[in-house]
Amino acid sequence: MRKSITLWLFGILISTQTLSQQITKNFYFEKGVSRLNDGEKTKLNNWLDSIAQLNVSNITINSYCDADGSKSYNLNLAEKRNLAIRNLLPDQYQSLVNQSKSFGEIGTENEDESIMKGNRKTEIILNFLKATTPGVNQDLSSLWQELKPRSQSFCIDPTGDTILILKGGSIIRIERFSFQQNDSVITESNECLFLSIDEVLSKKDSYLNSLTTQSNKLTIESAGMLNIEAEFKNEKATLVKDKELLVMLPSQKNSVGNFQMFNGERNIHNNQMNWLADNSPELQNISLNDYFACGG
């Protein structure tokens, strides 16, 4: 028997391309203060000098406080920190600030000072455009990272029902109290549960994201894949046992006839998922209007 091997080749056109990249930088404040001290101000100025040659497209500024004091006080303090940072930016960056948010307090009262001082911060998220020439002055690793689709980030309330619509058209329904840390359900509503989601809807993106589906070591084609990572208070969060996420993936009309339902079984030793065919469920096309009409 002659074995055949399928080789995936990525054609690279040697020409200048413009790719979007992002840098996040944190600047820290003293307790109850909305102005940077001299050390942090020097750090900000040095950082601004280091990015002077970048083609910045937009800037986001987010400010936070520790949990000491009332919520209204901390929210007001965060707004003052936001404004203080913005006023320190050079004129050419002022008009590029497309989003400026004050989140108020993070963490809990009476935390260790080493933790609380890390919460008194403002983060600057800088998006810039970079011209590259793939295949000439790049190694494959950096080229791979630049071609890889960017993860989508969301901040949700873990105590409320949530519906997310992703850029590619995928829809995720999350029931309240679906996430946990250390086997305890997350019940705090004043903190963001951050979700980082890779949405993969094509063969190319599945390889760039290193996401593949296998059934008994055989690769199967999927209508789409999502890789979801959750974080709460800077620590990993996981799905509560017996909780499920409802996921709808975009597809061509009447395409479901070419697909088959599979159930996933995760190997506890290597964390790999094996997908086993299940012919019992009936696949059908469903629109978002159908979903809401049936009260799901």
Backbone hydrogen bonds, N-H to C=O, Kabsch-Sander energy under -0.5 kcal/mol:
donor,donor_aa,acceptor,acceptor_aa,energy
3,K,1,M,-0.6
7,L,5,I,-0.6
8,W,6,T,-0.6
9,L,7,L,-0.6
11,G,9,L,-0.7
13,L,11,G,-0.5
14,I,12,I,-0.6
15,S,13,L,-1.6
17,Q,132,T,-2.8
19,L,17,Q,-0.6
19,L,130,K,-2.9
21,Q,128,F,-3.0
23,I,126,L,-2.5
25,K,124,I,-2.3
27,F,122,T,-2.3
29,F,120,R,-2.8
33,V,30,E,-1.9
41,K,37,N,-2.5
42,T,38,D,-2.3
43,K,39,G,-1.9
44,L,40,E,-2.4
45,N,41,K,-2.4
46,N,42,T,-2.6
47,W,43,K,-2.1
48,L,44,L,-2.5
49,D,45,N,-2.0
50,S,46,N,-1.7
51,I,47,W,-1.2
52,A,49,D,-1.0
54,L,51,I,-2.0
55,N,129,L,-0.7
56,V,54,L,-1.5
57,S,127,N,-2.9
58,N,127,N,-1.4
59,I,96,L,-2.7
60,T,125,I,-2.5
61,I,99,Q,-2.3
62,N,123,E,-2.4
63,S,101,K,-2.0
64,Y,121,K,-2.9
65,C,104,G,-2.2
74,N,70,S,-2.3
75,L,71,K,-2.5
76,N,72,S,-2.1
77,L,73,Y,-2.3
78,A,74,N,-2.5
79,E,75,L,-2.0
80,K,76,N,-1.9
81,R,77,L,-2.2
82,N,78,A,-2.3
83,L,79,E,-2.2
84,A,80,K,-2.5
85,I,81,R,-2.3
86,R,82,N,-2.2
87,N,83,L,-2.3
88,L,84,A,-0.8
88,L,85,I,-0.9
89,L,85,I,-0.5
89,L,86,R,-1.2
93,Y,90,P,-1.8
94,Q,90,P,-1.0
94,Q,91,D,-0.7
95,S,91,D,-0.8
96,L,93,Y,-1.1
97,V,93,Y,-0.5
97,V,94,Q,-1.1
98,N,59,I,-1.6
98,N,96,L,-1.1
99,Q,59,I,-1.2
101,K,61,I,-2.8
103,F,63,S,-2.6
103,F,101,K,-0.5
106,I,65,C,-2.1
111,E,108,T,-0.9
115,I,112,D,-1.5
116,M,112,D,-2.3
117,K,113,E,-2.4
118,G,115,I,-0.7
119,N,116,M,-1.3
120,R,116,M,-0.6
120,R,117,K,-0.5
121,K,119,N,-1.6
122,T,27,F,-2.4
123,E,62,N,-3.1
124,I,25,K,-2.9
125,I,60,T,-3.2
125,I,123,E,-0.6
126,L,23,I,-3.6
126,L,124,I,-0.6
127,N,58,N,-2.6
127,N,125,I,-0.6
128,F,21,Q,-2.6
129,L,55,N,-2.7
130,K,19,L,-3.0
132,T,17,Q,-2.8
136,V,133,T,-1.7
137,N,133,T,-1.0
143,L,139,D,-2.0
144,W,140,L,-2.6
145,Q,141,S,-1.9
146,E,142,S,-1.8
147,L,143,L,-2.1
148,K,144,W,-1.6
152,Q,197,I,-3.0
154,F,195,L,-2.2
156,I,154,F,-0.5
156,I,193,L,-2.3
160,G,157,D,-1.6
162,T,174,I,-2.9
164,L,172,I,-2.8
166,L,164,L,-0.5
166,L,170,S,-3.0
169,G,166,L,-1.6
171,I,248,M,-2.8
172,I,164,L,-2.5
173,R,246,L,-2.9
174,I,162,T,-3.4
174,I,172,I,-0.5
175,E,173,R,-0.5
177,F,158,P,-2.8
178,S,175,E,-0.7
180,Q,238,T,-2.8
181,Q,184,S,-2.4
184,S,181,Q,-1.9
186,I,179,F,-2.6
187,T,185,V,-0.6
193,L,156,I,-2.6
194,F,192,C,-0.7
194,F,231,E,-2.7
195,L,154,F,-2.8
196,S,229,E,-2.8
197,I,152,Q,-3.0
197,I,195,L,-0.5
198,D,227,N,-2.6
199,E,197,I,-0.6
200,V,198,D,-0.6
200,V,225,M,-3.1
201,L,199,E,-0.6
206,S,202,S,-1.8
207,Y,203,K,-1.7
208,L,204,K,-2.2
209,N,205,D,-2.1
210,S,207,Y,-0.9
211,L,206,S,-2.9
212,T,210,S,-0.6
213,T,220,I,-0.5
215,S,218,L,-3.2
216,N,214,Q,-0.5
218,L,215,S,-1.4
220,I,213,T,-2.5
225,M,200,V,-2.9
227,N,198,D,-2.0
228,I,226,L,-0.6
229,E,196,S,-2.3
230,A,237,A,-0.6
231,E,194,F,-2.3
232,F,235,E,-3.2
233,K,192,C,-0.6
235,E,232,F,-1.1
237,A,230,A,-2.2
238,T,180,Q,-2.4
240,V,178,S,-3.2
243,K,240,V,-2.2
246,L,173,R,-1.9
247,V,245,L,-0.6
248,M,171,I,-2.8
255,S,252,Q,-1.9
257,G,254,N,-0.6
258,N,255,S,-1.9
259,F,256,V,-1.9
263,N,276,L,-3.0
265,E,274,N,-2.6
267,N,272,Q,-3.3
268,I,266,R,-0.6
271,N,267,N,-2.2
274,N,265,E,-2.8
275,W,214,Q,-2.7
276,L,263,N,-3.0
276,L,274,N,-0.5
278,D,261,M,-3.1
283,L,281,P,-0.6
291,Y,287,S,-2.0
292,F,288,L,-2.1
293,A,289,N,-2.2
294,C,290,D,-1.5
295,G,292,F,-1.2
296,G,291,Y,-1.8
